[in-house]
């Protein structure tokens, strides 16, 4: 029997983080590359680049993360680990929640949390819904499995400009 337990990444944040973007759990391409949103068809970097007015997807990965930190944006996932075959959120079983409350408590400048996709929003809102003063924003998934036109996704992601 193959091991289907998937373990997410550490958060990419610092004390100046104002906006935290949370996905569900990295897909197989991201886990293999040890990088957030590594699948070439995932629109995360172009979508966020559109919000920032920067072409993030042409930068090296470490430079992307540095740009996010410079713009006071953090990344993490709502699920720390789960059983999953493949990369689809629908295949996630036995999820273990990430310590979102602990992370948020350590981010004094945090003003908003954006959820990249439906599962991230459902699970993340349950954990963070009572955090006073924190704006919670649902976004359409950047995943290629969420088949919506990029322009439609970009229009919804544009709401993040209020926090950067």
C-alpha positions in Angstrom: 0.0 0.0 0.0 1.4 3.4 -0.9 1.5 6.2 1.6 -1.1 8.9 0.7 -0.5 11.2 3.6 0.4 14.7 2.4 2.1 17.2 4.6 1.9 20.9 3.8 4.6 23.6 3.9 5.6 26.0 6.6 3.9 29.5 6.5 5.6 32.3 4.6 5.0 35.3 6.8 6.8 37.8 8.9 5.7 40.3 11.6 4.7 42.9 9.0 2.2 40.5 7.2 -1.1 42.4 6.5 -2.7 39.9 4.2 -2.6 36.2 4.5 -3.6 34.0 1.6 -4.6 30.5 2.6 -5.0 27.5 0.2 -6.2 24.1 1.2 -3.2 21.7 0.9 -0.4 21.8 -1.7 -1.0 19.5 -4.8 1.4 16.8 -5.8 3.4 19.1 -8.3 3.9 21.6 -5.5 4.9 19.0 -3.0 7.4 17.5 -5.4 8.9 20.9 -6.1 8.7 22.0 -2.5 7.1 25.3 -3.7 3.7 26.9 -3.2 1.6 26.8 -6.4 4.2 25.0 -8.6 1.8 23.4 -11.1 2.4 25.3 -14.4 -1.3 25.6 -15.0 -2.1 27.0 -11.6 -3.0 30.7 -12.0 -2.0 31.8 -8.5 1.2 33.7 -9.5 -0.5 35.5 -12.5 -3.6 36.3 -10.4 -1.7 37.7 -7.5 0.7 39.5 -9.9 -2.3 41.2 -11.5 -3.4 42.4 -8.0 0.1 43.8 -7.3 0.7 45.1 -10.8 3.8 42.9 -11.0 4.8 40.0 -13.3 5.5 37.5 -10.4 5.4 34.4 -12.5 8.6 35.4 -14.4 10.6 35.7 -11.1 12.5 32.9 -9.5 10.6 31.2 -6.7 12.6 32.8 -3.8 12.3 36.2 -5.5 8.5 35.7 -5.6 8.4 35.0 -1.9 10.6 38.1 -1.2 8.2 40.2 -3.3 5.2 39.0 -1.3 6.9 39.7 2.0 7.9 43.2 0.7 4.2 43.7 -0.1 3.2 42.4 3.4 1.5 39.3 2.0 1.8 35.8 3.6 1.0 32.3 2.4 -0.1 29.2 4.1 -2.7 26.4 4.0 -5.7 25.6 6.2 -4.8 21.9 6.2 -1.4 20.9 7.8 -1.7 17.3 6.6 -4.3 14.9 5.1 -4.8 11.6 3.3 -5.1 12.3 -0.4 -4.5 10.4 -3.7 -3.7 12.9 -6.4 -4.1 16.6 -6.1 -7.8 17.3 -6.0 -9.4 18.8 -2.9 -12.3 16.4 -3.3 -9.9 13.5 -2.6 -8.8 14.9 0.8 -9.6 12.6 3.7 -8.8 12.9 7.4 -7.5 16.5 7.3 -5.6 17.8 10.2 -6.0 21.6 10.5 -3.1 24.0 10.5 -2.7 26.1 13.6 -4.3 29.2 12.0 -5.3 30.7 15.3 -1.7 30.4 16.6 -0.3 32.0 13.4 -2.8 34.8 13.4 -2.1 35.6 17.0 1.6 36.1 16.1 0.8 38.5 13.2 0.1 41.9 14.8 -0.3 43.8 11.5 -2.7 41.2 9.9 -5.9 42.8 8.6 -7.3 40.2 6.2 -7.2 36.5 5.3 -8.1 35.4 1.8 -9.1 31.9 1.0 -7.9 30.4 -2.3 -10.8 28.1 -3.2 -14.0 26.7 -1.6 -12.5 24.1 0.7 -10.0 26.6 2.1 -12.8 29.0 2.7 -15.1 26.4 4.4 -12.4 25.1 6.7 -10.6 28.4 7.4 -13.8 30.3 8.2 -14.7 27.7 10.8 -11.4 28.4 12.5 -11.2 32.1 12.1 -14.8 33.4 12.0 -14.6 34.9 15.5 -11.4 36.8 15.0 -12.5 40.4 15.7 -11.3 43.0 13.2 -10.1 40.5 10.6 -11.6 40.6 7.1 -12.2 37.1 5.6 -12.3 37.1 1.8 -13.3 34.1 -0.3 -11.6 33.8 -3.7 -12.2 31.4 -6.6 -9.5 28.8 -6.7 -6.4 29.4 -8.7 -6.3 25.7 -9.5 -6.7 24.5 -13.1 -9.3 22.1 -11.7 -11.5 25.1 -11.1 -12.4 25.8 -14.7 -13.4 29.4 -14.9 -12.0 32.0 -17.3 -8.9 33.7 -15.9 -10.5 37.1 -16.4 -13.4 36.1 -14.2 -11.1 34.9 -11.5 -8.9 38.0 -11.8 -12.0 40.2 -11.2 -12.7 38.5 -7.9 -9.0 38.5 -6.9 -8.9 42.2 -7.5 -10.6 42.7 -4.1 -7.3 41.9 -2.5 -5.9 45.3 -3.6 -7.7 46.9 -0.6 -5.2 45.1 1.6 -1.9 45.6 -0.2 
